[in-house]
């Protein structure tokens, strides 16, 4: 465990994202939306890489430049909500692909969300083989993806978002993307604006690692996001979508108070496998490029 003083000193060295404008802060201070649960069933373990019933041995996830083993996934944080995921067979996935923050390599798969232009592009590189938009043609037609590319399966679970122009709700404007790679299930929450219903949790299934927005207002507030993470029960959580060290610190304080372990990484990449998942829930902060 990093000493608190040293930990927050390290936070101050992170490159800060642009500050949220005052108007956006006011619009986003509203209470979080809670979709009604549709049943009381336990979360379905429908992911082939579901968390093992026995706690995995506590081995820190390590960054490696060498080729990946068959049970490993490399996660690299580019910034904002964009990560590059790499599979053992070399499939590259870019999350929330946009015109502002781009990974260093062209992906084979690009996922997007509709909340802001920093989460999608209308002109993706034509060389990208699979462009997965997280919203459908209309509110009544949500996006539904379930594709297999080599050793990677990608699927999505739609969620609602706030409409900043009208002040109402855009149904199915966001998708939680689930990437099944190397017997692991990795989720990106995208621009999540509400806690999850039981039906959505069932569709998502058991998660090994999750990339979570932690701005505390533009998406879900910190307590609401902590509620989502408690429901998902993922052993590894990687923060994203924060605009300052203040918002990141606020999120880390909330999770630290709930006995989550915290770790700061000096590298923007981490390699994980089923055997290196933490034995108790951990938040791993990866430094990303500012834009």
C-alpha positions in Angstrom: 0.0 0.0 0.0 1.5 3.4 -1.0 1.6 5.9 1.9 -1.2 8.4 1.7 1.1 11.4 1.4 3.3 9.8 -1.2 0.2 8.5 -3.1 -1.4 11.9 -3.4 1.9 13.6 -4.3 2.1 11.2 -7.2 -1.4 12.1 -8.2 -0.3 15.8 -8.5 2.2 14.8 -11.1 -0.4 13.3 -13.4 -1.2 15.4 -16.5 -4.5 17.2 -15.9 -7.3 17.0 -18.4 -9.2 20.3 -19.3 -11.3 21.7 -16.5 -15.0 21.1 -16.8 -16.8 24.3 -17.7 -19.1 25.8 -15.1 -22.2 25.3 -17.2 -21.6 21.6 -17.6 -21.0 21.2 -13.9 -24.4 22.8 -13.2 -26.2 20.7 -15.7 -24.6 17.5 -14.4 -25.2 18.1 -10.7 -28.6 16.5 -11.0 -29.4 13.2 -9.1 -28.3 10.0 -10.8 -30.9 8.0 -12.7 -31.7 4.5 -11.5 -33.3 2.2 -14.0 -35.7 -0.1 -12.3 -34.5 -3.6 -11.7 -36.4 -6.2 -13.6 -35.7 -9.2 -11.5 -34.0 -10.3 -8.4 -31.9 -13.1 -9.9 -28.1 -13.2 -9.3 -25.8 -11.9 -12.0 -25.5 -14.5 -14.7 -22.0 -15.9 -15.2 -22.3 -15.8 -18.9 -18.7 -14.7 -19.7 -16.3 -17.5 -20.5 -13.6 -15.7 -18.5 -15.8 -15.4 -15.4 -14.1 -14.8 -12.1 -13.0 -18.1 -10.6 -14.8 -19.3 -7.4 -11.5 -19.5 -5.6 -9.6 -16.3 -5.0 -6.7 -16.0 -7.5 -3.2 -15.8 -6.1 -2.0 -12.3 -5.4 0.5 -11.6 -8.1 0.9 -7.9 -9.3 0.0 -7.3 -12.9 3.1 -6.7 -14.8 3.9 -4.6 -17.9 5.8 -6.5 -20.6 7.1 -5.5 -23.9 7.5 -9.0 -25.2 4.9 -11.0 -27.1 1.9 -11.9 -25.0 1.4 -15.4 -23.7 -1.9 -17.2 -24.5 -3.5 -16.2 -21.2 -2.5 -12.5 -21.3 -4.1 -9.3 -22.4 -2.2 -5.9 -22.6 -4.2 -2.8 -21.7 -2.7 0.6 -22.6 -4.3 3.9 -21.6 -4.1 6.5 -24.3 -6.2 9.1 -22.4 -9.7 10.3 -21.7 -11.8 7.1 -22.4 -9.5 5.5 -25.0 -7.6 2.3 -24.3 -5.8 -0.1 -26.5 -6.4 -3.7 -25.7 -4.2 -6.4 -27.3 -4.9 -10.1 -27.5 -2.4 -13.0 -27.6 -3.1 -13.4 -31.4 -2.4 -9.7 -32.0 -5.9 -8.3 -32.3 -6.0 -4.6 -31.3 -9.0 -2.9 -29.9 -9.4 0.9 -29.4 -12.2 2.0 -27.0 -14.3 5.2 -27.4 -12.4 5.8 -30.7 -12.5 9.5 -31.6 -10.7 12.3 -33.4 -8.9 13.8 -30.4 -7.3 10.9 -28.4 -5.9 8.1 -30.5 -3.9 5.0 -29.6 -0.4 4.8 -31.1 -1.4 1.9 -33.5 -4.3 1.5 -35.8 -6.9 -0.9 -34.2 -8.6 -3.8 -35.8 -11.7 -3.0 -33.7 -13.0 0.4 -32.7 -15.8 0.8 -30.2 -17.6 4.2 -29.7 -20.2 5.9 -27.6 -22.5 8.8 -28.4 -22.3 11.2 -25.5 -19.7 13.6 -26.8 -17.3 14.0 -29.8 -14.5 12.8 -27.6 -16.1 9.4 -27.5 -16.8 8.8 -31.2 -16.0 10.0 -34.7 -18.1 10.2 -37.9 -15.0 9.5 -40.0 -13.1 6.5 -38.6 -10.0 5.4 -40.5 -11.3 3.3 -43.4 -8.6 0.7 -42.6 -10.3 -0.2 -39.3 -12.1 -3.5 -40.1 -14.7 -3.4 -37.3 -16.3 -0.1 -36.2 -18.8 -0.7 -33.4 -21.0 2.3 -32.6 -22.6 2.0 -29.2 -25.9 3.6 -30.2 -28.5 2.5 -32.7 -30.3 4.3 -35.5 -33.1 5.4 -33.1 -34.0 5.2 -29.4 -36.2 2.2 -30.2 -33.4 0.4 -32.0 -30.4 0.1 -29.6 -27.1 -1.0 -30.9 -26.5 -4.8 -30.6 -23.0 -6.2 -31.2 -21.7 -9.7 -30.8 -18.7 -10.4 -33.0 -15.8 -12.8 -33.0 -12.4 -11.6 -34.4 -9.7 -14.3 -34.1 -9.3 -14.8 -30.3 -11.5 -11.8 -29.3 -15.2 -11.7 -28.7 -16.9 -8.2 -28.4 -20.4 -7.6 -27.2 -22.3 -4.7 -25.8 -25.1 -3.8 -23.3 -26.9 -0.5 -24.1 -27.5 2.1 -21.4 -29.2 5.5 -21.3 -27.5 8.9 -21.2 -28.6 12.5 -20.5 -29.3 14.7 -23.5 -27.5 17.9 -22.7 -29.4 20.0 -25.3 -32.9 19.1 -24.1 -32.2 18.2 -20.5 -34.0 14.9 -21.1 -32.8 11.3 -21.7 -31.3 9.8 -24.8 -32.3 6.2 -24.7 -29.5 3.7 -25.5 -27.0 6.4 -26.3 -24.2 4.6 -24.5 -23.0 1.0 -24.5 -21.0 -1.0 -22.0 -18.6 -3.0 -24.2 -17.4 -6.4 -23.0 -14.3 -7.8 -24.4 -13.7 -11.5 -23.9 -10.0 -12.3 -24.4 -7.7 -15.0 -23.1 -10.3 -16.3 -20.7 -10.8 -12.8 -19.3 -13.8 -10.6 -19.4 -12.9 -6.9 -19.6 -15.6 -4.2 -19.6 -15.5 -0.5 -20.6 -18.4 1.4 -18.9 -18.2 4.2 -21.5 -20.2 7.4 -20.6 -22.3 5.8 -17.9 -24.9 8.1 -16.4 -26.9 5.8 -14.1 -26.6 2.8 -11.9 -27.3 -0.6 -13.5 -30.5 -2.6 -13.3 -30.4 -6.3 -12.5 -31.3 -7.1 -16.2 -28.2 -5.1 -17.3 -26.0 -6.8 -14.7 -27.3 -10.2 -16.0 -26.4 -9.2 -19.6 -23.0 -8.0 -18.6 -22.1 -11.1 -16.6 -19.1 -11.6 -14.4 -16.2 -9.2 -15.1 -12.5 -9.6 -14.4 -11.4 -6.0 -15.1 -13.4 -2.8 -15.8 -12.4 0.6 -17.1 -14.5 3.2 -15.2 -15.3 6.9 -15.7 -14.4 8.8 -12.5 -15.1 12.5 -13.3 -17.9 12.5 -10.7 -20.4 14.7 -12.5 -20.3 14.5 -16.3 -20.9 10.8 -15.9 -22.2 9.2 -12.7 -21.3 10.7 -9.3 -18.6 9.0 -7.3 -20.9 7.2 -4.9 -23.1 6.0 -7.7 -20.0 4.7 -9.6 -18.9 2.9 -6.4 -22.3 1.3 -6.3 -21.9 0.1 -9.9 -18.5 -1.4 -9.1 -19.8 -3.1 -6.0 -22.5 -4.7 -8.2 -20.0 -5.8 -10.9 -17.5 -7.3 -8.4 -14.6 -6.9 -10.8 -11.2 -7.6 -9.0 -9.4 -4.9 -11.1 -10.7 -1.4 -11.8 -8.9 1.1 -14.0 -10.0 4.8 -13.8 -10.6 6.9 -16.9 -12.4 10.1 -18.0 -11.2 12.5 -15.3 -10.5 16.1 -16.0 -8.2 16.9 -13.0 -6.4 15.3 -10.2 -9.2 16.7 -7.9 -11.8 14.5 -9.5 -9.5 11.5 -9.6 -8.7 12.0 -5.9 -12.3 12.3 -5.0 -13.0 8.9 -6.6 -10.0 7.3 -5.0 -11.0 8.6 -1.6 -14.5 7.1 -1.9 -13.1 3.7 -2.9 -10.3 3.8 -0.3 -13.0 4.4 2.4 -14.6 1.1 1.2 -11.3 -0.8 1.7 -10.4 -1.1 -2.0 -6.6 -1.3 -2.6 -5.1 1.5 -4.6 -2.0 1.4 -6.8 -0.4 4.0 -9.0 1.5 2.8 -12.1 4.3 4.7 -13.7 3.7 2.9 -17.0 0.6 3.5 -19.2 0.4 -0.2 -20.0 -0.3 -3.3 -17.9 -0.4 -7.0 -18.8 -3.0 -9.0 -17.0 -4.0 -12.7 -16.9 -6.4 -14.8 -14.8 -3.6 -15.8 -12.5 -2.4 -12.2 -11.9 -5.8 -10.7 -10.9 -5.6 -9.2 -7.4 -7.0 -11.3 -4.6 -9.1 -8.4 -3.3 -10.6 -5.5 -5.3 -7.9 -3.1 -6.5 -7.9 0.3 -8.3 -5.0 0.6 -10.7 -4.3 4.2 -12.0 -2.6 4.2 -15.4 -1.2 7.6 -16.6 -2.7 8.7 -19.9 -1.8 11.4 -22.4 -3.7 14.7 -22.0 -5.4 16.3 -24.9 
